[in-house]
């Protein structure tokens, strides 16, 4: 299952709501282009391809949703993150 597919299921957001995140492709930051997700309730944006200081860290969602990312996906996300 791809990372994007995982966000097409109901997940628990930081706003304490169970939601299906909206996926937004090609969002630009100072370091490149991202795929981000947005909570339809609190409207918070999360970068799902790598950590970026312009968006919330999706790792916060992994704490609320067990098995959201595999160990390899967690590692790749953190390894490719932008500097703060």
C-alpha distances in whole Angstrom, upper triangle without the diagonal:
4,7,8,6,7,10,11,12,15,15,19,20,23,25,25,24,20,19,16,16,17,16,18,18,21,23,25,27,29,27,25,22,19,16,17,17,20,21,23,25,26,25,24,22,19,18,14,15,18,20,23,26,26,24,23,21,17,18,20,17,16,19,19,16,15,12,11,10,11,14,13,11,15,17,16,16,19,21,20,22,25,28,30
4,5,5,7,9,10,12,15,15,19,19,22,24,24,23,20,19,16,15,15,13,15,15,17,19,21,23,26,23,21,18,15,13,14,14,17,19,21,24,25,23,22,19,16,15,11,11,15,18,20,23,23,21,20,18,15,16,19,16,15,19,19,16,16,13,11,10,11,14,12,10,13,15,14,14,17,18,17,19,22,25,27
4,5,5,7,9,11,14,13,16,16,19,21,21,20,18,16,14,12,13,11,13,13,15,17,19,20,23,21,19,16,13,10,11,11,14,16,19,21,21,20,18,16,13,11,8,8,12,14,17,20,20,17,16,15,11,13,15,13,12,16,16,13,14,12,9,8,10,13,12,8,11,13,12,11,14,16,15,16,19,22,23
4,5,6,7,10,13,13,16,16,19,20,21,19,17,15,12,10,10,8,10,10,13,15,18,19,23,21,18,15,12,9,9,9,12,14,16,19,20,18,17,14,12,11,8,9,13,15,17,20,19,17,16,15,12,15,17,14,14,18,17,15,16,14,11,11,13,16,15,12,14,17,15,13,17,19,17,18,20,23,24
4,5,5,8,11,12,15,16,20,21,21,19,16,14,11,11,11,10,13,13,17,18,21,23,26,25,22,19,16,12,13,12,14,15,17,20,21,20,19,17,15,15,11,13,16,19,21,24,23,20,19,18,15,17,18,15,15,18,18,14,16,13,11,11,13,17,16,13,16,19,17,16,20,21,20,21,24,27,28
4,5,6,9,9,12,13,17,19,18,17,14,12,10,10,12,11,14,15,18,19,22,23,26,25,23,20,17,13,13,11,14,14,16,18,19,18,17,16,14,14,11,13,15,17,20,22,22,19,17,16,12,14,15,12,11,15,14,11,12,10,7,8,11,15,15,12,14,17,16,15,18,20,20,20,23,26,26
4,5,7,7,10,11,14,16,16,14,12,9,7,6,8,8,11,13,16,17,20,21,25,24,22,19,15,12,10,8,10,10,12,15,16,15,14,13,11,12,10,12,15,17,18,21,20,16,15,14,11,13,14,11,11,15,13,11,13,12,9,11,14,17,17,14,15,18,17,15,18,21,20,20,22,25,25
4,7,9,12,13,17,18,18,15,12,9,6,7,8,9,12,14,18,19,22,24,27,26,24,21,17,14,13,10,12,12,13,15,17,16,16,15,14,15,13,15,19,20,22,24,23,19,18,18,15,17,18,14,15,18,16,13,15,15,12,14,17,20,20,17,19,22,21,19,22,25,23,23,25,29,29
4,6,10,12,16,17,16,13,10,8,6,8,11,12,16,18,21,22,25,26,30,29,27,24,20,17,15,12,13,12,13,15,17,17,17,17,16,17,15,18,20,21,23,25,25,21,19,19,15,17,17,13,14,16,14,11,13,13,10,13,16,20,20,18,19,22,22,20,23,26,25,25,27,30,30
4,7,9,13,14,12,10,6,5,5,8,11,13,17,19,23,23,26,27,31,30,28,25,22,18,16,13,13,11,12,13,15,15,16,16,16,18,16,19,21,22,24,25,24,21,19,18,15,17,16,12,13,15,12,10,13,13,11,15,18,21,22,19,20,23,23,21,24,27,26,25,28,30,30
4,6,10,11,10,8,5,5,6,8,11,13,17,19,22,22,25,25,29,28,27,24,20,17,15,12,12,10,12,12,13,14,14,14,13,15,14,17,19,19,21,22,22,18,16,15,12,13,12,8,10,11,8,7,10,11,9,12,16,19,20,17,17,21,21,19,21,24,24,23,25,27,27
4,7,8,6,6,4,6,9,10,13,15,18,21,24,23,26,26,29,28,28,25,22,19,16,13,12,10,12,11,12,14,13,14,13,16,15,19,20,19,21,22,21,18,15,14,12,13,11,7,9,10,6,6,10,12,11,14,17,20,22,19,18,22,22,20,21,25,25,23,25,27,26
4,5,5,6,6,7,9,9,12,14,17,20,22,20,23,23,26,26,25,23,20,17,14,11,10,7,10,9,9,10,9,11,10,14,14,18,18,17,18,19,18,14,11,12,10,11,9,6,10,10,7,9,12,15,12,15,18,20,22,19,18,21,22,19,20,23,23,21,23,24,23
4,5,7,9,10,13,12,15,17,19,21,23,21,23,23,25,25,26,24,20,19,15,13,11,9,12,10,9,11,9,11,11,14,15,19,18,17,17,17,17,13,10,11,10,11,8,7,10,10,8,10,14,16,14,16,20,21,23,20,18,21,22,19,19,23,23,20,22,23,21
4,6,9,10,13,12,15,18,19,23,25,22,25,24,27,28,28,26,22,21,17,14,12,9,10,8,6,10,9,12,13,17,18,21,21,20,20,19,19,15,12,14,13,15,11,10,14,13,11,13,17,19,17,20,23,25,27,24,22,25,26,22,23,27,26,24,25,26,24
4,7,9,13,13,16,19,21,25,27,25,28,27,30,30,30,28,25,23,19,16,14,11,12,10,10,13,12,15,15,19,19,23,23,22,23,22,22,18,15,16,15,15,12,11,13,12,9,11,15,18,16,19,23,24,27,24,22,26,26,23,24,28,28,26,27,28,26
4,6,10,11,14,17,20,23,26,24,27,27,31,31,30,28,24,22,18,15,13,9,10,7,9,12,12,15,15,19,19,23,24,23,23,23,23,19,16,17,16,17,14,12,15,14,11,12,16,18,16,19,23,25,27,24,23,27,27,24,25,29,29,27,28,30,28
4,7,9,13,16,19,22,25,24,27,28,31,31,30,27,24,21,18,14,13,9,10,9,11,13,14,15,16,19,18,22,23,23,24,25,24,20,17,18,15,17,15,11,14,14,11,10,14,16,14,18,21,23,25,22,22,26,26,23,25,28,28,26,28,30,29
4,6,9,12,15,19,22,21,24,25,29,29,27,25,21,18,15,11,10,7,7,8,10,11,12,13,14,17,16,20,21,21,22,23,22,18,16,17,15,17,15,12,14,16,12,12,15,17,14,17,21,24,25,22,21,25,25,22,24,28,27,25,27,29,28
4,7,9,13,16,19,19,23,24,28,27,26,22,19,16,13,10,9,7,8,10,12,12,13,13,13,15,14,18,20,21,22,23,22,18,17,17,14,17,16,13,15,17,14,13,16,16,13,16,20,23,23,20,21,24,23,21,24,26,25,24,26,29,28
4,6,10,13,16,15,19,20,24,24,22,19,15,12,9,6,5,5,6,9,11,9,10,9,10,12,11,15,17,17,18,20,18,15,14,14,12,15,14,11,14,16,14,13,16,17,13,15,19,22,22,19,19,22,21,18,21,24,22,21,23,25,25
4,7,10,13,13,17,19,22,22,20,17,14,11,8,5,5,6,7,10,12,9,10,9,10,12,12,15,17,18,18,20,18,14,15,16,14,17,17,14,17,19,18,17,20,20,16,18,21,24,24,20,21,24,22,19,22,25,23,22,23,26,25
4,7,10,11,14,16,20,20,17,14,11,7,6,5,7,9,10,14,15,12,12,10,10,10,10,12,15,16,16,18,16,14,14,15,13,17,17,15,17,20,19,17,20,19,16,16,20,22,22,18,19,22,20,17,20,22,20,19,20,24,24
4,7,7,11,13,17,17,15,11,9,6,5,6,8,11,12,15,16,12,12,9,10,10,10,12,14,16,15,17,14,13,14,15,14,18,19,17,19,22,21,20,23,22,18,19,22,24,23,19,20,23,20,18,20,22,19,19,19,22,22
4,6,9,12,16,15,12,8,7,5,6,9,11,15,16,19,19,16,15,12,12,10,10,11,13,15,15,17,15,14,16,17,15,19,20,19,20,24,24,22,24,23,20,19,22,24,22,19,20,22,19,17,20,21,18,17,18,21,22
4,6,10,13,12,9,5,5,6,8,11,13,17,19,22,21,17,17,13,13,11,12,11,13,15,14,16,14,14,16,17,17,20,22,21,22,26,26,25,27,26,22,21,24,25,23,20,21,22,19,17,20,20,17,17,16,20,21
4,7,10,11,8,5,5,6,7,10,12,15,17,20,19,15,14,11,11,9,11,11,12,13,11,13,10,10,14,15,15,19,20,20,21,24,25,24,27,26,22,21,24,25,24,20,21,22,19,17,19,20,17,15,15,18,18
4,7,8,6,4,6,9,10,13,15,19,20,23,21,18,16,13,13,11,13,12,13,13,11,12,10,11,15,16,17,20,21,22,23,26,27,27,29,28,24,23,26,27,25,22,22,23,20,17,19,19,16,15,13,16,16
4,5,5,6,8,11,11,15,16,19,21,23,21,18,16,13,13,10,13,13,12,11,8,9,7,9,13,14,16,19,20,21,23,25,26,26,28,28,24,23,26,26,24,21,21,21,19,16,17,18,14,12,10,12,13
4,6,9,11,14,15,18,19,23,25,27,24,21,19,16,16,13,16,15,13,13,9,10,9,12,15,16,19,21,22,24,25,27,29,29,31,30,27,25,28,27,26,23,23,22,20,18,18,18,15,13,10,11,12
4,7,9,13,14,18,20,23,26,28,26,23,20,17,16,13,15,13,11,11,9,10,10,12,16,16,17,19,21,23,24,26,28,28,29,28,25,23,25,25,23,20,20,19,17,15,15,15,11,10,7,9,11
4,7,10,12,16,19,22,24,27,25,22,20,16,15,12,13,11,11,12,10,12,11,13,16,16,17,20,22,22,23,26,28,27,29,28,24,22,24,24,22,20,20,20,17,15,16,16,12,11,10,13,15
4,7,10,13,16,19,22,24,23,20,18,14,13,10,11,9,10,12,10,13,12,12,15,16,16,19,21,21,22,25,26,25,27,26,22,21,23,24,22,18,19,20,16,14,17,17,13,12,12,15,17
4,6,10,13,16,19,21,20,17,15,11,10,7,8,6,8,10,9,12,11,10,12,13,13,16,18,17,18,22,22,22,23,22,19,17,20,21,19,16,16,17,14,12,14,15,12,11,11,15,16
4,7,10,14,16,19,18,15,14,10,9,6,6,6,9,11,11,14,12,11,12,13,12,15,17,16,17,20,20,19,21,20,16,16,18,20,18,15,16,18,15,12,15,17,14,13,14,18,19
4,7,10,13,15,15,12,10,6,5,4,6,8,10,11,10,13,11,8,10,10,9,13,14,13,15,18,18,17,20,19,15,15,18,20,19,16,16,18,16,13,15,18,15,14,15,18,18
4,7,9,12,12,9,8,6,5,7,7,10,12,13,13,15,13,10,10,11,9,13,13,11,14,16,16,15,18,18,14,15,18,20,20,16,17,19,18,15,17,20,18,16,17,20,20
4,6,9,8,6,6,5,6,9,10,14,15,15,15,15,13,10,10,12,11,14,14,12,15,17,16,16,19,20,16,17,21,23,23,20,19,22,21,18,20,23,21,19,20,22,21
4,5,6,5,6,7,9,12,13,16,18,17,17,18,16,12,11,13,12,15,13,11,15,16,14,14,18,19,16,18,22,24,25,21,20,24,23,20,22,25,23,21,22,24,23
4,6,5,8,10,12,15,16,19,21,21,20,21,19,15,15,17,15,19,17,15,18,19,17,17,21,22,19,21,25,27,28,24,24,27,26,23,25,28,27,25,26,28,26
4,6,8,11,13,17,18,22,23,22,22,21,19,16,15,17,16,19,17,15,18,19,16,17,21,23,20,22,26,28,29,26,25,29,28,25,26,30,28,26,27,29,27
4,6,9,12,15,17,21,21,20,19,18,17,14,12,15,15,17,15,14,17,18,16,17,21,23,20,22,26,28,29,25,24,27,27,23,24,28,27,24,24,26,24
4,6,10,13,15,18,19,18,17,17,14,11,11,14,14,17,15,14,18,19,17,18,22,23,20,22,25,27,28,24,23,26,25,22,23,26,25,22,22,24,22
4,7,10,13,16,16,15,14,13,11,8,7,10,11,14,12,12,15,16,15,16,20,21,18,19,23,24,25,21,20,23,22,19,20,23,21,19,19,21,19
4,7,9,12,13,12,11,11,9,6,6,9,9,13,12,11,15,16,16,17,20,20,17,18,21,23,23,19,18,21,20,16,17,20,18,16,16,18,17
4,6,9,10,9,9,10,9,5,5,6,6,9,9,9,12,14,14,14,17,17,14,14,18,19,19,15,14,17,16,12,14,17,15,13,14,16,15
4,6,6,6,7,9,8,6,7,6,6,10,11,11,13,15,16,16,18,18,14,13,17,18,17,13,13,15,13,10,12,14,12,10,11,14,14
4,6,7,9,12,12,10,9,8,6,9,11,10,11,14,15,14,16,15,11,10,13,15,14,10,10,13,11,8,11,13,11,10,12,16,16
4,7,9,13,13,11,12,10,9,11,14,13,13,17,18,17,18,16,13,11,13,14,13,9,10,11,9,6,9,11,8,8,11,14,16
4,6,10,11,10,11,8,8,10,13,13,13,16,18,18,19,17,15,12,14,14,13,10,9,10,8,5,7,8,6,5,7,11,12
4,7,9,8,8,6,7,8,11,12,13,15,17,18,19,18,16,14,16,16,15,12,10,11,10,6,7,9,7,4,6,8,9
4,5,6,8,7,10,11,13,15,16,18,20,20,22,22,19,17,20,19,19,16,14,15,13,10,10,12,9,6,5,8,8
4,5,7,8,11,13,13,16,17,19,20,22,23,24,21,20,22,22,22,19,17,18,17,13,13,14,13,9,7,8,6
4,7,9,12,14,15,16,19,20,21,22,25,25,22,21,24,24,23,20,19,20,19,15,15,17,15,11,10,11,9
4,6,9,12,12,13,15,17,18,19,21,22,18,18,21,22,22,18,17,18,17,14,14,17,15,11,11,13,11
4,6,9,8,9,12,13,14,15,18,19,16,16,19,20,20,17,15,17,17,13,13,16,15,12,12,14,12
4,5,6,8,10,11,12,14,16,16,13,13,16,16,17,14,11,14,13,10,10,13,13,10,11,13,12
4,5,5,7,9,10,11,13,13,10,10,13,14,15,11,10,13,12,9,10,14,13,11,13,15,15
4,5,5,7,9,10,11,11,9,9,12,12,13,10,8,11,12,9,9,13,13,11,14,16,15
4,5,5,7,9,11,13,11,11,14,15,17,14,11,14,15,12,12,16,17,14,16,17,16
4,5,5,6,9,10,8,10,13,14,16,13,12,15,16,13,14,18,18,16,18,20,19
4,5,5,6,7,6,7,10,11,13,11,9,12,14,12,13,16,17,16,19,20,20
4,6,6,9,9,10,12,13,16,14,11,15,17,14,14,18,19,18,21,22,21
4,6,10,9,11,14,16,18,16,14,18,19,17,17,21,22,20,23,24,23
4,6,6,9,12,14,16,14,13,17,18,16,17,21,21,21,23,25,25
4,6,8,10,11,14,13,12,16,17,16,17,20,22,21,24,26,26
4,5,6,9,12,10,10,14,15,15,16,19,20,20,24,26,26
4,7,10,12,9,9,13,14,12,15,17,18,18,21,24,24
4,7,8,6,6,9,10,9,12,14,15,15,19,21,22
4,5,5,6,9,10,11,12,14,15,17,20,23,24
4,6,5,6,9,10,11,12,14,16,19,21,23
4,5,5,6,9,10,10,12,14,18,20,22
4,5,5,6,9,10,11,12,16,19,20
4,6,5,6,9,10,11,15,17,18
4,5,5,6,9,10,14,16,18
4,5,5,6,8,12,15,17
4,6,6,6,10,13,14
4,6,5,9,11,12
4,6,9,11,13
4,7,9,12
4,7,9
4,7
4
